[in-house]
């Protein structure tokens, strides 16, 4: 992946950002969050250039995650109307969240959060 674009440290969390990382053929920005115990979370921001590509990207990511992690309670399939779409998986206490909001022009995002990072962020 090469050198990260940026590196920040705050409250025991180191965040690194890379650009031009390809996931399933889509260009992304990738963020990774580390603590002294290693990788604790991360986010992919998919760069799509029109609504058709955004819908295709979301649908492909959603299907891949469903194939890997099974069904989920929070599941909003994507349609051609402008609204928020998201899915959430709890895999042994680790969260994987897929989301986009076509009304607001938000990119497709996949976010991974470990229990350790959740505690650090939310203070619980």
C-alpha positions as a Python dict, from the first residue, in 0.01 Angstrom:
ca = {
    (1, 'X'): (0, 0, 0),
    (2, 'X'): (296, 228, 33),
    (3, 'X'): (326, 521, 268),
    (4, 'X'): (4, 661, 414),
    (5, 'X'): (-112, 1001, 298),
    (6, 'X'): (-162, 1119, 658),
    (7, 'X'): (-97, 996, 1011),
    (8, 'X'): (-262, 1129, 1328),
    (9, 'X'): (-244, 1022, 1691),
    (10, 'X'): (-503, 1107, 1953),
    (11, 'X'): (-617, 944, 2277),
    (12, 'X'): (-418, 626, 2217),
    (13, 'X'): (-549, 579, 1863),
    (14, 'X'): (-330, 615, 1557),
    (15, 'X'): (-518, 678, 1232),
    (16, 'X'): (-359, 636, 892),
    (17, 'X'): (-507, 736, 555),
    (18, 'X'): (-417, 593, 216),
    (19, 'X'): (-551, 699, -121),
    (20, 'X'): (-585, 508, -447),
    (21, 'X'): (-646, 170, -283),
    (22, 'X'): (-849, -59, -510),
    (23, 'X'): (-1122, -284, -368),
    (24, 'X'): (-1318, -498, -617),
    (25, 'X'): (-1201, -268, -894),
    (26, 'X'): (-1320, 53, -721),
    (27, 'X'): (-1079, 324, -621),
    (28, 'X'): (-1105, 404, -248),
    (29, 'X'): (-961, 605, 35),
    (30, 'X'): (-871, 372, 320),
    (31, 'X'): (-847, 469, 685),
    (32, 'X'): (-702, 233, 945),
    (33, 'X'): (-720, 278, 1323),
    (34, 'X'): (-455, 123, 1546),
    (35, 'X'): (-397, 101, 1920),
    (36, 'X'): (-101, -52, 2099),
    (37, 'X'): (-281, -387, 2049),
    (38, 'X'): (-285, -357, 1668),
    (39, 'X'): (-551, -290, 1406),
    (40, 'X'): (-886, -201, 1566),
    (41, 'X'): (-1092, -55, 1284),
    (42, 'X'): (-1098, 86, 939),
    (43, 'X'): (-1305, 252, 670),
    (44, 'X'): (-1314, 232, 293),
    (45, 'X'): (-1463, 531, 108),
    (46, 'X'): (-1548, 420, -246),
    (47, 'X'): (-1503, 676, -522),
    (48, 'X'): (-1791, 648, -768),
    (49, 'X'): (-1862, 900, -1039),
    (50, 'X'): (-2235, 875, -1106),
    (51, 'X'): (-2551, 730, -951),
    (52, 'X'): (-2539, 411, -1159),
    (53, 'X'): (-2184, 335, -1044),
    (54, 'X'): (-2273, 416, -681),
    (55, 'X'): (-2573, 179, -690),
    (56, 'X'): (-2364, -93, -855),
    (57, 'X'): (-2085, -51, -597),
    (58, 'X'): (-2324, -62, -300),
    (59, 'X'): (-2506, -366, -438),
    (60, 'X'): (-2182, -556, -502),
    (61, 'X'): (-2042, -477, -156),
    (62, 'X'): (-2373, -567, 9),
    (63, 'X'): (-2391, -902, -169),
    (64, 'X'): (-2030, -988, -88),
    (65, 'X'): (-2076, -904, 281),
    (66, 'X'): (-2401, -1104, 297),
    (67, 'X'): (-2222, -1400, 137),
    (68, 'X'): (-1941, -1374, 394),
    (69, 'X'): (-2133, -1289, 712),
    (70, 'X'): (-2491, -1397, 644),
    (71, 'X'): (-2816, -1209, 687),
    (72, 'X'): (-2845, -908, 911),
    (73, 'X'): (-3124, -739, 1106),
    (74, 'X'): (-3044, -401, 952),
    (75, 'X'): (-3080, -452, 578),
    (76, 'X'): (-3194, -191, 331),
    (77, 'X'): (-3168, -303, -28),
    (78, 'X'): (-3091, -33, -279),
    (79, 'X'): (-3349, 99, -522),
    (80, 'X'): (-3352, 389, -764),
    (81, 'X'): (-3499, 635, -516),
    (82, 'X'): (-3288, 887, -329),
    (83, 'X'): (-3252, 780, 32),
    (84, 'X'): (-3018, 626, 287),
    (85, 'X'): (-2912, 263, 248),
    (86, 'X'): (-2728, 60, 505),
    (87, 'X'): (-2653, -285, 645),
    (88, 'X'): (-2488, -383, 970),
    (89, 'X'): (-2326, -711, 1076),
    (90, 'X'): (-2216, -809, 1427),
    (91, 'X'): (-1943, -1070, 1387),
    (92, 'X'): (-1831, -1191, 1730),
    (93, 'X'): (-1861, -841, 1876),
    (94, 'X'): (-1693, -674, 1577),
    (95, 'X'): (-1915, -448, 1369),
    (96, 'X'): (-1914, -415, 992),
    (97, 'X'): (-2130, -131, 859),
    (98, 'X'): (-2207, -65, 492),
    (99, 'X'): (-2375, 267, 415),
    (100, 'X'): (-2449, 530, 155),
    (101, 'X'): (-2696, 817, 137),
    (102, 'X'): (-2794, 896, -219),
    (103, 'X'): (-2993, 1204, -114),
    (104, 'X'): (-2685, 1365, 36),
    (105, 'X'): (-2441, 1238, -225),
    (106, 'X'): (-2244, 1038, 33),
    (107, 'X'): (-2000, 779, -98),
    (108, 'X'): (-2039, 409, -32),
    (109, 'X'): (-1856, 334, 294),
    (110, 'X'): (-1759, 13, 469),
    (111, 'X'): (-1662, 64, 833),
    (112, 'X'): (-1512, -201, 1064),
    (113, 'X'): (-1514, -145, 1442),
    (114, 'X'): (-1362, -377, 1703),
    (115, 'X'): (-1493, -393, 2061),
    (116, 'X'): (-1169, -230, 2185),
    (117, 'X'): (-1206, 68, 1952),
    (118, 'X'): (-1576, 100, 2038),
    (119, 'X'): (-1483, 128, 2407),
    (120, 'X'): (-1216, 390, 2336),
    (121, 'X'): (-1448, 599, 2118),
    (122, 'X'): (-1762, 572, 2331),
    (123, 'X'): (-1592, 556, 2668),
    (124, 'X'): (-1790, 256, 2787),
}
